[in-house]
Amino acid sequence: MVACGAGAGLAAVYNVPLGGAVFVLEVLLGTFGLPALVPALVAQIGLGNEHQYMVPSLTLSASVMV
């Protein structure tokens, strides 16, 4: 669960879903086999290189600064 959370965080923050999956496989789980890589590739193909969530821009005002 921790490995999945770490990979999802990297993928979301840096917008690299395949990179997050590879990081989890190599560093946290210690494996890089085909059965573990296939779901990551399928997710990359399915999601593409699009932003999954749109965050509106923040307008600064006096009340926000305080």
C-alpha positions as CSV (number, residue, x, y, z in Angstrom):
1,M,0.0,0.0,0.0
2,V,2.8,2.4,0.8
3,A,4.5,1.6,-2.5
4,C,1.3,2.3,-4.4
5,G,0.8,5.6,-2.6
6,A,4.4,6.7,-3.2
7,G,4.1,5.9,-6.9
8,A,0.8,7.6,-7.2
9,G,2.1,10.7,-5.5
10,L,5.1,10.9,-7.9
11,A,2.9,10.4,-10.9
12,A,0.4,13.1,-9.8
13,V,2.9,15.7,-8.8
14,Y,5.3,15.4,-11.8
15,N,2.6,14.2,-14.3
16,V,4.6,11.1,-15.2
17,P,2.4,8.1,-14.6
18,L,4.8,5.6,-16.2
19,G,7.7,7.0,-14.3
20,G,5.8,6.6,-11.0
21,A,5.0,3.0,-11.8
22,V,8.7,2.3,-12.7
23,F,9.9,3.9,-9.5
24,V,7.6,1.7,-7.5
25,L,8.7,-1.4,-9.3
26,E,12.4,-0.8,-9.1
27,V,13.0,1.0,-5.8
28,L,10.1,0.2,-3.5
29,L,9.1,-3.4,-4.6
30,G,12.5,-4.5,-5.8
31,T,11.2,-6.2,-8.9
32,F,11.0,-5.3,-12.6
33,G,9.2,-8.3,-14.1
34,L,6.8,-8.3,-17.0
35,P,3.7,-9.3,-14.9
36,A,4.3,-6.2,-12.7
37,L,5.0,-3.9,-15.7
38,V,2.0,-4.7,-17.8
39,P,-0.6,-2.9,-15.6
40,A,1.5,0.2,-15.6
41,L,1.8,0.2,-19.4
42,V,-2.0,-0.4,-19.8
43,A,-2.7,2.5,-17.4
44,Q,-0.3,4.8,-19.4
45,I,-2.0,3.9,-22.7
46,G,-5.5,4.3,-21.2
47,L,-4.9,7.6,-19.5
48,G,-2.5,9.2,-22.0
49,N,-0.7,12.4,-21.4
50,E,-3.6,14.4,-20.2
51,H,-4.2,16.3,-17.0
52,Q,-6.6,14.2,-14.9
53,Y,-7.7,17.0,-12.7
54,M,-8.0,20.7,-13.6
55,V,-7.1,23.1,-10.8
56,P,-8.3,26.7,-11.2
57,S,-5.7,29.4,-10.9
58,L,-5.5,31.2,-7.6
59,T,-6.2,34.9,-7.6
60,L,-4.3,36.7,-4.9
61,S,-6.2,39.2,-2.8
62,A,-5.8,40.9,0.6
63,S,-8.0,38.3,2.3
64,V,-6.0,35.4,0.9
65,M,-2.7,37.0,1.9
66,V,-3.9,37.5,5.5
